[in-house]
């Protein structure tokens, strides 16, 4: 398969694993259909179940020869109602209903139910609007009697066990790391995951704490901040600085701020992440109807496409692949939509600028490469990279030129699977002779069918191979009829790292 006949999809796809993907053949189909990152949601299933899925994911992706990243998504301090005596109650508009933060253990009934967060009584006041089950049910606070919050139901419905609770407008004083997350961070390190997603982040301190805990557990995984609280919007810049990636988590965020605010905030979060040169993903209900149906709605098609055009690195599927009826078909549909949106994106001629102050040589090289790629006919970019940092800088500028990241480091290749327009490839440079290293790298693309005779290729590398962050060389070369390159037609830009 060559890039000439089958366009490469630049936007990456995150697929959540669950009961629907526990069959190895289904998981193989999900990966072959185009999943780049496999997510383990610690809000569901046991650590044992998720660890087994992680092991199977590694085995299947390895057998397919695919660089697929693993992500653990922490449950975080989500507030939930506790259990009902009969599993659920039906609430009607005008009913009085009590949220009991004092007695969470007693099963609930039509009049009351326990809540998982005792401090809720300190965070709400009379007149506040509480939203349950992703906003499907709403109730207004009437009074607070000790540890009990008396409410009037405004929008009723069937409230089931363990459904989430949000406060419209935010203001809940919860840490981004809950007690139950500590064991899950340790489990993530033991699984050898590539990304850890931190839920309900409020500020940079939440991310700094998560990073310390993850490093103490022995993992070098990248950290992704999930933006789903009003407080996170207020502290978005500092959260981006403290994170390796961010996720537009539209479920709880939409409940807290109101659905009408989501489209603008989605664009703002993506733009802020790109301004800080961070990887960004977009999630929640992107293909929700495909939990049951074999094809998406037109609204879902437009939603995914708009996220791509906004500049997101990745789009994420949750229940659609974890428990849906058509996990492979939903990946195939999302693949088609992303490709279609990217074709439109190309016609618009849109590109973003790398927000770099040139404090590092590899950043300056990346900017020079992407300036050339958007102004000179280039068929491919090759980044010889140890850590993947150069590939990340390159991917921050929107371009239709594919970036092939050649690295001997397996962990780096898997992390790069999330970077927009980056295609990680295993490659161990032989020796230190620069011309031989360039020739070997070009042969990798030649064997992949990614370049043809006469194509122009930009290559970045370091003059001291194996040094992390050592990229300091840019070459513009033309492919010869044997897959080598013509030394007389190249442009060689070199900047000493010293």
Secondary structure, 3 states (H helix, E strand, C coil): CCCCCCCCCCCEEEEECCHHHCCHHHHHHHHHHCCCEEEEECCCCCHHHHHHHHHHHHHHHHHHCCCCEEEEECCCCCCEECCECCCEEEECCCCEEEEECCCCCCCECCCEEEECCCCHHHHCCCCCEEEECCCCEEEEEEEEECCEEEEEEEECEEEECCCEEEECCCCCCCCCCCHHHHHHHHHHHHHCCCEEEECCCCCHHHHHHHHHHHHHCCCCCEEEEEECCHHHHHCHHHHHHHCCEEEEEHHHHHHHHCHHHHHHHHHHHHHHHHHCCCEEEEECCCCHHHHCCCCCCHHHHHHHHHHHHHCCCEEEECHHHHCCCCHHHHHHHHHHHHHHHHHHHHHHCCCCCCCCCCCCHHHHHHHHHHHHHHHCCCCEEEEECCCCHHHHHHHCCCCCCCEEEEECCHHHHHHHCCCCCEEEEECCCCCCCHHHHHHHHHHHHHHHCCCCCCCEEEEEECCCCCCCCCCCEEEEEEECCCCCECHHHCEEEECCCC
